[in-house]
Amino acid sequence: MECEFPSINSNKQEIKEIFESIKTIAVLGLSPDETKDSHRVAKYLQEAGYKIVPVYPKEETILGEKVYNSLAEIPFPVDMVNIFRKPNALDAIADACIAKGGVKVFWAQKGIVNNEAAHKAKDAGMKVVQNMCSMVEHRSL
């Protein structure tokens, strides 16, 4: 599936501004398996100084952080939602971000595109990045 608006928040200046403005990242689909992309990316972002909030239904702690079953269960604000889920899950995730409030960035990882969810998040005032790896983009800065 092609991203309908691949340029949204994808230029280096906009991505730089995203990483400079956020502190807390909820990682949806953060696997405890160290060989999985979600784990490697989250660990990299944690080591880069961001507060990582794992969202995964089967664990209690990942990367030394308390795990939540859903975005709604997180009892404090998150700046960015970093998504490692299938594209068809993004509509519900966009709704959860809107319901939670305060989410500034809706980031769907490399290979993940859902234009309806992206438009919904954008219309709610979030910056939207699809089909890009947050670790690769952060490293390139």
ZAPA-153594 format. One record per atom (N, C-alpha, C): residue number from 1; residue in one letter; chain; atom name; x, z, y. Coordinates in pm, 1 decimal. Atoms other than C-alpha are relative to their C-alpha. Layout:
# ZAPA-153594
<pt NUM; A; A; CA; <X; Z; Y>>
...
***
This chain:
# ZAPA-153594
<pt 1; M; A; N; <85.2; 0.0; -118.4>>
<pt 1; M; A; CA; <0.0; 0.0; 0.0>>
<pt 1; M; A; C; <89.4; 0.0; 124.3>>
<pt 2; E; A; N; <-76.0; 7.6; -124.8>>
<pt 2; E; A; CA; <136.1; -94.4; 341.7>>
<pt 2; E; A; C; <-56.0; 100.1; 99.7>>
<pt 3; C; A; N; <42.1; -91.0; -105.5>>
<pt 3; C; A; CA; <124.1; 153.9; 623.9>>
<pt 3; C; A; C; <-54.6; -83.1; 115.2>>
<pt 4; E; A; N; <67.1; 75.1; -105.6>>
<pt 4; E; A; CA; <-116.5; 26.2; 886.5>>
<pt 4; E; A; C; <73.3; 9.4; 133.0>>
<pt 5; F; A; N; <-72.5; -16.1; -126.6>>
<pt 5; F; A; CA; <87.2; 166.9; 1172.5>>
<pt 5; F; A; C; <135.8; 63.0; -29.1>>
<pt 6; P; A; N; <-129.1; -56.1; 40.9>>
<pt 6; P; A; CA; <442.6; 205.7; 1045.7>>
<pt 6; P; A; C; <83.8; 51.1; 116.0>>
<pt 7; S; A; N; <-82.6; -41.8; -113.2>>
<pt 7; S; A; CA; <579.5; 257.2; 1395.5>>
<pt 7; S; A; C; <-42.3; 134.4; 58.2>>
<pt 8; I; A; N; <46.8; -125.2; -60.4>>
<pt 8; I; A; CA; <378.3; 571.6; 1471.3>>
<pt 8; I; A; C; <99.2; 112.3; -29.3>>
<pt 9; N; A; N; <-95.8; -109.9; 7.2>>
<pt 9; N; A; CA; <626.9; 850.9; 1540.8>>
<pt 9; N; A; C; <120.4; -32.1; -86.6>>
<pt 10; S; A; N; <-110.8; 31.6; 89.4>>
<pt 10; S; A; CA; <886.8; 660.3; 1347.5>>
<pt 10; S; A; C; <125.8; -42.7; 74.1>>
<pt 11; N; A; N; <-126.6; 30.4; -66.0>>
<pt 11; N; A; CA; <1132.5; 576.7; 1619.9>>
<pt 11; N; A; C; <83.1; 128.3; 8.9>>
<pt 12; K; A; N; <-92.1; -114.2; 7.1>>
<pt 12; K; A; CA; <1436.5; 801.7; 1632.8>>
<pt 12; K; A; C; <-28.3; 105.2; 107.6>>
<pt 13; Q; A; N; <24.9; -96.2; -107.3>>
<pt 13; Q; A; CA; <1346.1; 960.4; 1967.6>>
<pt 13; Q; A; C; <-120.5; 88.8; -32.6>>
<pt 14; E; A; N; <119.4; -78.8; 34.8>>
<pt 14; E; A; CA; <998.9; 1067.6; 1851.8>>
<pt 14; E; A; C; <28.0; 96.5; -114.9>>
<pt 15; I; A; N; <-31.7; -87.7; 112.9>>
<pt 15; I; A; CA; <1132.5; 1205.3; 1524.6>>
<pt 15; I; A; C; <93.9; 112.4; 44.2>>
<pt 16; K; A; N; <-88.5; -103.2; -55.9>>
<pt 16; K; A; CA; <1407.6; 1389.0; 1710.8>>
<pt 16; K; A; C; <-82.8; 106.8; 71.7>>
<pt 17; E; A; N; <87.3; -94.4; -71.6>>
<pt 17; E; A; CA; <1139.5; 1545.9; 1934.1>>
<pt 17; E; A; C; <-81.4; 84.9; -96.6>>
<pt 18; I; A; N; <73.5; -77.2; 100.8>>
<pt 18; I; A; CA; <940.1; 1648.4; 1626.6>>
<pt 18; I; A; C; <89.2; 112.8; -52.5>>
<pt 19; F; A; N; <-87.2; -101.6; 58.9>>
<pt 19; F; A; CA; <1236.0; 1828.6; 1470.5>>
<pt 19; F; A; C; <46.3; 103.9; 101.7>>
<pt 20; E; A; N; <-37.0; -97.7; -103.2>>
<pt 20; E; A; CA; <1327.5; 1994.5; 1801.8>>
<pt 20; E; A; C; <-115.7; 91.9; 36.2>>
<pt 21; S; A; N; <115.6; -78.0; -44.6>>
<pt 21; S; A; CA; <972.6; 2121.9; 1856.3>>
<pt 21; S; A; C; <-61.5; 87.7; -108.8>>
<pt 22; I; A; N; <61.0; -76.7; 109.0>>
<pt 22; I; A; CA; <892.1; 2269.9; 1514.0>>
<pt 22; I; A; C; <93.6; 108.6; -51.0>>
<pt 23; K; A; N; <-76.1; -109.3; 60.5>>
<pt 23; K; A; CA; <1000.8; 2589.9; 1343.0>>
<pt 23; K; A; C; <-46.6; 28.8; -143.0>>
<pt 24; T; A; N; <60.3; -38.2; 127.7>>
<pt 24; T; A; CA; <762.9; 2643.0; 1048.6>>
<pt 24; T; A; C; <-59.7; -123.1; -67.6>>
<pt 25; I; A; N; <45.2; 117.4; 74.7>>
<pt 25; I; A; CA; <697.9; 2380.0; 780.7>>
<pt 25; I; A; C; <-67.4; 44.3; -128.9>>
<pt 26; A; A; N; <68.7; -20.5; 127.3>>
<pt 26; A; A; CA; <432.7; 2414.3; 510.7>>
<pt 26; A; A; C; <29.1; -122.3; -85.7>>
<pt 27; V; A; N; <-33.1; 110.4; 90.2>>
<pt 27; V; A; CA; <546.9; 2204.6; 213.9>>
<pt 27; V; A; C; <-103.5; -1.6; -111.4>>
<pt 28; L; A; N; <106.8; 12.2; 98.7>>
<pt 28; L; A; CA; <244.9; 2093.3; 10.7>>
<pt 28; L; A; C; <51.0; -77.3; -120.6>>
<pt 29; G; A; N; <-51.1; 60.7; 121.2>>
<pt 29; G; A; CA; <339.9; 2019.3; -347.4>>
<pt 29; G; A; C; <146.2; 33.2; -23.8>>
<pt 30; L; A; N; <-140.3; -41.1; 17.5>>
<pt 30; L; A; CA; <673.0; 2206.1; -333.0>>
<pt 30; L; A; C; <20.3; 50.8; -142.4>>
<pt 31; S; A; N; <-24.8; -34.6; 140.3>>
<pt 31; S; A; CA; <790.4; 2214.2; -693.7>>
<pt 31; S; A; C; <110.7; 103.9; -12.4>>
<pt 32; P; A; N; <-108.4; -93.5; 28.5>>
<pt 32; P; A; CA; <997.3; 2502.2; -831.5>>
<pt 32; P; A; C; <116.6; -68.9; -72.2>>
<pt 33; D; A; N; <-101.1; 76.0; 74.2>>
<pt 33; D; A; CA; <1193.7; 2236.0; -1027.1>>
<pt 33; D; A; C; <104.2; -55.1; 97.5>>
<pt 34; E; A; N; <-107.0; 37.0; -92.5>>
<pt 34; E; A; CA; <1527.1; 2192.9; -848.6>>
<pt 34; E; A; C; <35.7; -148.2; -2.7>>
<pt 35; T; A; N; <-31.2; 143.4; 8.1>>
<pt 35; T; A; CA; <1552.0; 1830.2; -964.0>>
<pt 35; T; A; C; <-103.9; -86.0; 72.5>>
<pt 36; K; A; N; <107.4; 76.0; -66.8>>
<pt 36; K; A; CA; <1231.1; 1726.6; -784.5>>
<pt 36; K; A; C; <31.9; -20.1; 148.0>>
<pt 37; D; A; N; <-22.1; 31.9; -141.6>>
<pt 37; D; A; CA; <1241.4; 1561.2; -442.3>>
<pt 37; D; A; C; <-55.2; 108.3; 91.5>>
<pt 38; S; A; N; <61.3; -100.1; -88.4>>
<pt 38; S; A; CA; <1005.8; 1819.5; -292.8>>
<pt 38; S; A; C; <88.8; 122.9; 13.0>>
<pt 39; H; A; N; <-87.2; -118.0; -1.5>>
<pt 39; H; A; CA; <1243.4; 2101.2; -387.9>>
<pt 39; H; A; C; <127.8; -27.6; 80.0>>
<pt 40; R; A; N; <-124.3; 34.8; -70.3>>
<pt 40; R; A; CA; <1555.7; 1922.9; -262.4>>
<pt 40; R; A; C; <-22.9; -13.4; 150.2>>
<pt 41; V; A; N; <30.1; 18.6; -142.5>>
<pt 41; V; A; CA; <1393.1; 1826.9; 69.1>>
<pt 41; V; A; C; <-27.9; 135.0; 66.3>>
<pt 42; A; A; N; <33.1; -131.5; -56.8>>
<pt 42; A; A; CA; <1251.0; 2175.3; 128.6>>
<pt 42; A; A; C; <124.3; 87.3; 12.1>>
<pt 43; K; A; N; <-123.3; -79.0; -4.3>>
<pt 43; K; A; CA; <1583.1; 2339.6; 44.4>>
<pt 43; K; A; C; <89.0; -48.2; 114.5>>
<pt 44; Y; A; N; <-79.6; 55.4; -110.8>>
<pt 44; Y; A; CA; <1763.4; 2106.3; 285.7>>
<pt 44; Y; A; C; <-55.8; 47.1; 134.5>>
<pt 45; L; A; N; <61.1; -40.1; -127.9>>
<pt 45; L; A; CA; <1514.7; 2182.1; 566.8>>
<pt 45; L; A; C; <14.9; 149.6; 23.4>>
<pt 46; Q; A; N; <-20.2; -144.4; -10.0>>
<pt 46; Q; A; CA; <1539.7; 2555.7; 493.0>>
<pt 46; Q; A; C; <143.2; 29.5; 45.1>>
<pt 47; E; A; N; <-140.5; -20.0; -36.3>>
<pt 47; E; A; CA; <1919.1; 2537.2; 514.0>>
<pt 47; E; A; C; <30.8; -49.9; 140.8>>
<pt 48; A; A; N; <-15.6; 50.4; -136.7>>
<pt 48; A; A; CA; <1882.2; 2343.8; 841.6>>
<pt 48; A; A; C; <-61.3; 95.2; 102.5>>
<pt 49; G; A; N; <49.4; -102.5; -90.4>>
<pt 49; G; A; CA; <1709.0; 2651.2; 985.6>>
<pt 49; G; A; C; <-150.4; 8.5; 17.4>>
<pt 50; Y; A; N; <146.0; -4.2; -10.3>>
<pt 50; Y; A; CA; <1338.4; 2582.4; 940.0>>
<pt 50; Y; A; C; <-57.5; 102.9; -97.6>>
<pt 51; K; A; N; <73.5; -91.5; 87.7>>
<pt 51; K; A; CA; <1097.6; 2840.4; 794.1>>
<pt 51; K; A; C; <-85.1; -85.6; -92.0>>
<pt 52; I; A; N; <73.0; 77.5; 100.3>>
<pt 52; I; A; CA; <963.9; 2686.6; 474.0>>
<pt 52; I; A; C; <-110.7; 87.1; -58.3>>
<pt 53; V; A; N; <114.1; -69.3; 59.0>>
<pt 53; V; A; CA; <619.3; 2786.0; 347.0>>
<pt 53; V; A; C; <-48.1; -83.8; -118.3>>
<pt 54; P; A; N; <41.2; 77.3; 117.2>>
<pt 54; P; A; CA; <562.9; 2666.9; -10.8>>
<pt 54; P; A; C; <-150.5; 8.2; -24.7>>
<pt 55; V; A; N; <140.3; 5.2; 41.4>>
<pt 55; V; A; CA; <212.3; 2554.9; -106.3>>
<pt 55; V; A; C; <-0.9; -69.3; -135.9>>
<pt 56; Y; A; N; <-8.1; 46.9; 138.5>>
<pt 56; Y; A; CA; <191.9; 2520.4; -483.6>>
<pt 56; Y; A; C; <-80.3; 99.1; -83.5>>
<pt 57; P; A; N; <92.3; -94.1; 67.1>>
<pt 57; P; A; CA; <-72.3; 2666.6; -717.2>>
<pt 57; P; A; C; <54.7; 79.0; -117.3>>
<pt 58; K; A; N; <-42.5; -60.8; 125.9>>
<pt 58; K; A; CA; <147.4; 2780.1; -1005.6>>
<pt 58; K; A; C; <116.2; 98.0; 8.4>>
<pt 59; E; A; N; <-116.6; -87.6; -12.8>>
<pt 59; E; A; CA; <425.0; 3002.3; -868.2>>
<pt 59; E; A; C; <-28.1; 113.5; 97.6>>
<pt 60; E; A; N; <11.7; -109.2; -96.7>>
<pt 60; E; A; CA; <471.0; 3325.8; -674.2>>
<pt 60; E; A; C; <103.0; -13.0; 111.3>>
<pt 61; T; A; N; <-103.1; 24.0; -101.2>>
<pt 61; T; A; CA; <798.8; 3245.1; -498.3>>
<pt 61; T; A; C; <76.0; -127.6; -35.2>>
<pt 62; I; A; N; <-86.9; 117.5; 13.4>>
<pt 62; I; A; CA; <998.2; 2925.5; -443.2>>
<pt 62; I; A; C; <95.6; 4.5; 118.7>>
<pt 63; L; A; N; <-103.6; -5.2; -104.3>>
<pt 63; L; A; CA; <1324.9; 2913.1; -248.0>>
<pt 63; L; A; C; <-0.4; 134.0; 74.1>>
<pt 64; G; A; N; <1.2; -133.8; -57.4>>
<pt 64; G; A; CA; <1286.7; 3286.6; -189.8>>
<pt 64; G; A; C; <-116.8; 27.4; 93.0>>
<pt 65; E; A; N; <115.5; -14.8; -89.6>>
<pt 65; E; A; CA; <957.6; 3235.9; -0.6>>
<pt 65; E; A; C; <-127.1; 20.6; -81.2>>
<pt 66; K; A; N; <131.1; -20.4; 62.2>>
<pt 66; K; A; CA; <608.1; 3355.9; -88.3>>
<pt 66; K; A; C; <-73.6; -132.9; -5.8>>
<pt 67; V; A; N; <74.8; 123.7; 20.2>>
<pt 67; V; A; CA; <399.5; 3071.6; -228.7>>
<pt 67; V; A; C; <-148.0; 25.4; 25.2>>
<pt 68; Y; A; N; <144.6; -4.9; -24.5>>
<pt 68; Y; A; CA; <42.8; 3006.3; -112.7>>
<pt 68; Y; A; C; <-67.3; -108.9; -81.5>>
<pt 69; N; A; N; <75.6; 97.0; 79.6>>
<pt 69; N; A; CA; <-224.6; 2826.8; -313.7>>
<pt 69; N; A; C; <-54.6; -114.9; 83.0>>
<pt 70; S; A; N; <56.1; 104.0; -86.5>>
<pt 70; S; A; CA; <-353.2; 2632.4; -13.9>>
<pt 70; S; A; C; <45.8; 24.2; 143.2>>
<pt 71; L; A; N; <-33.9; -10.8; -141.8>>
<pt 71; L; A; CA; <-288.5; 2567.2; 351.9>>
<pt 71; L; A; C; <-85.9; 108.2; 66.6>>
<pt 72; A; A; N; <92.7; -96.9; -59.5>>
<pt 72; A; A; CA; <-593.2; 2779.7; 439.0>>
<pt 72; A; A; C; <42.6; 144.7; -24.8>>
<pt 73; E; A; N; <-42.0; -137.0; 33.9>>
<pt 73; E; A; CA; <-436.5; 3086.8; 270.9>>
<pt 73; E; A; C; <117.4; 49.6; 83.8>>
<pt 74; I; A; N; <-116.9; -41.0; -77.8>>
<pt 74; I; A; CA; <-130.9; 3088.4; 499.5>>
<pt 74; I; A; C; <-49.6; 78.1; 121.9>>
<pt 75; P; A; N; <58.0; -86.7; -103.1>>
<pt 75; P; A; CA; <-197.8; 3381.0; 737.8>>
<pt 75; P; A; C; <67.9; -8.8; 137.5>>
<pt 76; F; A; N; <-69.1; 16.2; -128.3>>
<pt 76; F; A; CA; <18.0; 3252.5; 1025.7>>
<pt 76; F; A; C; <5.2; -149.9; 30.9>>
<pt 77; P; A; N; <-2.3; 141.7; -36.6>>
<pt 77; P; A; CA; <56.6; 2925.9; 1217.7>>
<pt 77; P; A; C; <116.0; -76.0; -65.6>>
<pt 78; V; A; N; <-106.6; 90.1; 44.8>>
<pt 78; V; A; CA; <255.5; 2632.7; 1079.3>>
<pt 78; V; A; C; <3.6; -118.0; 97.0>>
<pt 79; D; A; N; <-16.5; 110.0; -94.5>>
<pt 79; D; A; CA; <396.8; 2358.6; 1299.9>>
<pt 79; D; A; C; <-14.7; -135.9; -66.5>>
<pt 80; M; A; N; <0.4; 128.3; 69.7>>
<pt 80; M; A; CA; <431.2; 2084.9; 1041.7>>
<pt 80; M; A; C; <-46.2; 18.5; -143.4>>
<pt 81; V; A; N; <38.0; 4.0; 140.1>>
<pt 81; V; A; CA; <271.9; 2001.4; 710.0>>
<pt 81; V; A; C; <74.7; -118.4; -60.5>>
<pt 82; N; A; N; <-83.3; 99.4; 66.2>>
<pt 82; N; A; CA; <516.8; 1812.2; 488.1>>
<pt 82; N; A; C; <-60.5; -21.7; -138.5>>
<pt 83; I; A; N; <87.5; 23.7; 114.5>>
<pt 83; I; A; CA; <320.9; 1645.3; 208.4>>
<pt 83; I; A; C; <68.8; -76.1; -113.1>>
<pt 84; F; A; N; <-47.3; 60.9; 124.6>>
<pt 84; F; A; CA; <439.0; 1572.3; -146.0>>
<pt 84; F; A; C; <-117.3; -3.0; -97.3>>
<pt 85; R; A; N; <120.6; 10.1; 84.1>>
<pt 85; R; A; CA; <99.6; 1485.3; -294.4>>
<pt 85; R; A; C; <-38.5; -147.1; -8.7>>
<pt 86; K; A; N; <45.1; 138.4; 14.1>>
<pt 86; K; A; CA; <-73.7; 1167.7; -405.5>>
<pt 86; K; A; C; <-81.0; -40.9; 123.9>>
<pt 87; P; A; N; <70.4; 46.6; -120.3>>
<pt 87; P; A; CA; <-219.8; 950.7; -126.1>>
<pt 87; P; A; C; <-147.4; 39.1; 6.3>>
<pt 88; N; A; N; <143.2; -32.7; -3.4>>
<pt 88; N; A; CA; <-579.4; 1025.0; -232.0>>
<pt 88; N; A; C; <-26.6; 145.9; 34.5>>
<pt 89; A; A; N; <16.7; -140.8; -39.2>>
<pt 89; A; A; CA; <-521.2; 1395.9; -156.7>>
<pt 89; A; A; C; <9.6; 18.6; 151.3>>
<pt 90; L; A; N; <-28.5; -15.7; -142.8>>
<pt 90; L; A; CA; <-437.2; 1327.9; 208.8>>
<pt 90; L; A; C; <-123.7; 18.9; 87.2>>
<pt 91; D; A; N; <122.1; -21.4; -79.6>>
<pt 91; D; A; CA; <-796.5; 1312.6; 337.0>>
<pt 91; D; A; C; <-33.1; 148.6; 6.6>>
<pt 92; A; A; N; <30.4; -142.9; 3.7>>
<pt 92; A; A; CA; <-859.5; 1669.6; 224.3>>
<pt 92; A; A; C; <108.6; 80.0; 72.4>>
<pt 93; I; A; N; <-108.9; -69.5; -69.2>>
<pt 93; I; A; CA; <-517.3; 1774.3; 357.4>>
<pt 93; I; A; C; <-15.6; -13.8; 151.0>>
<pt 94; A; A; N; <25.0; 17.9; -143.9>>
<pt 94; A; A; CA; <-594.7; 1624.0; 698.6>>
<pt 94; A; A; C; <-111.9; 93.6; 45.5>>
<pt 95; D; A; N; <110.6; -91.7; -33.1>>
<pt 95; D; A; CA; <-923.8; 1818.1; 698.6>>
<pt 95; D; A; C; <48.6; 144.1; 4.0>>
<pt 96; A; A; N; <-53.4; -136.7; 4.5>>
<pt 96; A; A; CA; <-736.9; 2137.7; 602.3>>
<pt 96; A; A; C; <87.9; 28.5; 121.5>>
<pt 97; C; A; N; <-84.0; -16.2; -119.7>>
<pt 97; C; A; CA; <-486.1; 2083.3; 885.5>>
<pt 97; C; A; C; <-86.5; 20.4; 123.6>>
<pt 98; I; A; N; <91.6; -11.5; -114.6>>
<pt 98; I; A; CA; <-769.7; 2037.1; 1134.2>>
<pt 98; I; A; C; <-68.0; 136.8; -1.9>>
<pt 99; A; A; N; <67.8; -129.5; 12.3>>
<pt 99; A; A; CA; <-953.3; 2345.0; 1002.3>>
<pt 99; A; A; C; <94.4; 115.6; 32.1>>
<pt 100; K; A; N; <-96.6; -106.3; -25.8>>
<pt 100; K; A; CA; <-636.9; 2556.7; 1018.4>>
<pt 100; K; A; C; <29.6; 10.5; 148.5>>
<pt 101; G; A; N; <-32.0; 1.6; -142.7>>
<pt 101; G; A; CA; <-564.0; 2450.6; 1374.6>>
<pt 101; G; A; C; <147.8; 27.8; 22.1>>
<pt 102; G; A; N; <-137.5; -27.7; -37.6>>
<pt 102; G; A; CA; <-225.0; 2454.8; 1543.4>>
<pt 102; G; A; C; <104.3; -86.0; -68.4>>
<pt 103; V; A; N; <-95.9; 87.0; 67.5>>
<pt 103; V; A; CA; <-64.6; 2199.5; 1308.7>>
<pt 103; V; A; C; <34.2; -114.3; 95.5>>
<pt 104; K; A; N; <-44.8; 102.2; -95.0>>
<pt 104; K; A; CA; <144.0; 1968.5; 1528.4>>
<pt 104; K; A; C; <36.9; -131.2; -67.5>>
<pt 105; V; A; N; <-52.5; 119.2; 67.8>>
<pt 105; V; A; CA; <281.0; 1727.0; 1268.0>>
<pt 105; V; A; C; <-56.4; -10.1; -141.4>>
<pt 106; F; A; N; <52.3; 35.9; 131.9>>
<pt 106; F; A; CA; <120.7; 1563.6; 963.4>>
<pt 106; F; A; C; <98.1; -101.7; -56.6>>
<pt 107; W; A; N; <-109.6; 84.5; 49.5>>
<pt 107; W; A; CA; <412.2; 1420.1; 762.3>>
<pt 107; W; A; C; <-20.2; -28.7; -148.1>>
<pt 108; A; A; N; <12.4; 43.3; 139.2>>
<pt 108; A; A; CA; <351.9; 1222.0; 441.4>>
<pt 108; A; A; C; <133.4; -61.4; -42.1>>
<pt 109; Q; A; N; <-133.5; 38.6; 43.6>>
<pt 109; Q; A; CA; <675.6; 1173.5; 249.8>>
<pt 109; Q; A; C; <8.7; -146.4; -43.3>>
<pt 110; K; A; N; <-29.6; 137.5; 41.4>>
<pt 110; K; A; CA; <834.5; 847.3; 136.7>>
<pt 110; K; A; C; <-91.0; -41.9; -114.7>>
<pt 111; G; A; N; <87.9; 52.5; 103.7>>
<pt 111; G; A; CA; <594.6; 637.0; -66.3>>
<pt 111; G; A; C; <-143.0; 49.2; 8.6>>
<pt 112; I; A; N; <134.9; -56.3; -11.9>>
<pt 112; I; A; CA; <285.2; 827.2; 51.6>>
<pt 112; I; A; C; <-65.6; -53.4; 127.1>>
<pt 113; V; A; N; <72.1; 60.6; -111.2>>
<pt 113; V; A; CA; <39.0; 638.4; 270.8>>
<pt 113; V; A; C; <-149.8; 16.0; -22.9>>
<pt 114; N; A; N; <146.2; -3.5; 0.1>>
<pt 114; N; A; CA; <-327.1; 706.4; 348.3>>
<pt 114; N; A; C; <-40.7; -16.6; 145.4>>
<pt 115; N; A; N; <27.5; 31.6; -139.8>>
<pt 115; N; A; CA; <-431.6; 536.6; 669.5>>
<pt 115; N; A; C; <-120.7; 73.6; 56.0>>
<pt 116; E; A; N; <117.3; -73.8; -49.5>>
<pt 116; E; A; CA; <-772.8; 703.1; 692.3>>
<pt 116; E; A; C; <38.7; 142.8; 37.0>>
<pt 117; A; A; N; <-43.6; -137.8; -27.0>>
<pt 117; A; A; CA; <-616.4; 1049.1; 669.0>>
<pt 117; A; A; C; <92.5; 3.5; 121.1>>
<pt 118; A; A; N; <-92.7; 5.5; -113.5>>
<pt 118; A; A; CA; <-343.5; 948.3; 914.5>>
<pt 118; A; A; C; <-75.7; -14.5; 131.8>>
<pt 119; H; A; N; <80.8; 16.1; -121.7>>
<pt 119; H; A; CA; <-599.4; 829.9; 1169.7>>
<pt 119; H; A; C; <-75.9; 128.1; 33.8>>
<pt 120; K; A; N; <73.1; -125.7; -20.4>>
<pt 120; K; A; CA; <-801.1; 1149.6; 1120.7>>
<pt 120; K; A; C; <91.8; 105.0; 63.7>>
<pt 121; A; A; N; <-96.4; -97.3; -53.2>>
<pt 121; A; A; CA; <-491.5; 1364.5; 1184.7>>
<pt 121; A; A; C; <40.6; -37.7; 142.2>>
<pt 122; K; A; N; <-39.4; 47.3; -133.1>>
<pt 122; K; A; CA; <-385.4; 1152.2; 1482.7>>
<pt 122; K; A; C; <-111.5; 25.2; 101.4>>
<pt 123; D; A; N; <114.9; -21.6; -89.0>>
<pt 123; D; A; CA; <-734.5; 1168.3; 1633.6>>
<pt 123; D; A; C; <-20.2; 147.6; 32.7>>
<pt 124; A; A; N; <10.1; -145.1; -23.1>>
<pt 124; A; A; CA; <-717.4; 1548.6; 1600.4>>
<pt 124; A; A; C; <118.4; 52.2; 82.5>>
<pt 125; G; A; N; <-109.6; -39.4; -87.6>>
<pt 125; G; A; CA; <-398.9; 1550.1; 1812.0>>
<pt 125; G; A; C; <133.9; 24.7; -66.6>>
<pt 126; M; A; N; <-127.0; -19.8; 69.8>>
<pt 126; M; A; CA; <-131.3; 1568.5; 1545.3>>
<pt 126; M; A; C; <87.7; -124.7; 11.8>>
<pt 127; K; A; N; <-91.4; 111.9; 17.1>>
<pt 127; K; A; CA; <178.5; 1353.2; 1535.9>>
<pt 127; K; A; C; <-3.6; -34.2; -148.0>>
<pt 128; V; A; N; <12.7; 44.4; 138.1>>
<pt 128; V; A; CA; <165.9; 1145.8; 1219.9>>
<pt 128; V; A; C; <121.0; -83.1; -39.0>>
<pt 129; V; A; N; <-107.5; 78.8; 58.2>>
<pt 129; V; A; CA; <452.3; 1019.4; 1007.1>>
<pt 129; V; A; C; <-38.4; -25.3; -145.2>>
<pt 130; Q; A; N; <29.5; 35.9; 138.4>>
<pt 130; Q; A; CA; <388.9; 832.8; 683.0>>
<pt 130; Q; A; C; <117.5; -77.1; -58.1>>
<pt 131; N; A; N; <-94.0; 82.0; 74.4>>
<pt 131; N; A; CA; <615.7; 684.9; 418.9>>
<pt 131; N; A; C; <143.7; 15.6; 51.3>>
<pt 132; M; A; N; <-136.5; -28.7; -43.3>>
<pt 132; M; A; CA; <931.7; 851.2; 553.5>>
<pt 132; M; A; C; <41.6; 135.7; -56.7>>
<pt 133; C; A; N; <-51.3; -126.0; 54.6>>
<pt 133; C; A; CA; <1150.5; 1124.2; 406.5>>
<pt 133; C; A; C; <49.2; 87.6; 114.9>>
<pt 134; S; A; N; <-38.5; -91.1; -108.2>>
<pt 134; S; A; CA; <1184.7; 1422.3; 639.5>>
<pt 134; S; A; C; <148.3; 38.7; -8.6>>
<pt 135; M; A; N; <-140.6; -34.6; 14.8>>
<pt 135; M; A; CA; <1528.5; 1507.7; 495.7>>
<pt 135; M; A; C; <88.0; -116.6; 50.1>>
<pt 136; V; A; N; <-77.3; 117.4; -42.0>>
<pt 136; V; A; CA; <1662.4; 1153.7; 546.6>>
<pt 136; V; A; C; <-5.7; -14.6; 151.0>>
<pt 137; E; A; N; <15.5; 16.0; -144.9>>
<pt 137; E; A; CA; <1522.2; 1139.3; 899.7>>
<pt 137; E; A; C; <74.8; 110.4; 75.5>>
<pt 138; H; A; N; <-69.3; -110.5; -66.1>>
<pt 138; H; A; CA; <1658.7; 1484.0; 992.4>>
<pt 138; H; A; C; <151.1; -21.4; -6.7>>
<pt 139; R; A; N; <-144.3; 24.8; 16.3>>
<pt 139; R; A; CA; <2002.3; 1399.0; 852.1>>
<pt 139; R; A; C; <50.3; -108.8; 93.9>>
<pt 140; S; A; N; <-43.3; 113.8; -82.0>>
<pt 140; S; A; CA; <2014.1; 1075.4; 1051.2>>
<pt 140; S; A; C; <11.5; 36.2; 147.7>>
<pt 141; L; A; N; <-8.9; -43.9; -139.4>>
<pt 141; L; A; CA; <1979.8; 1271.1; 1375.4>>
<pt 141; L; A; C; <134.7; 64.8; 21.6>>
***
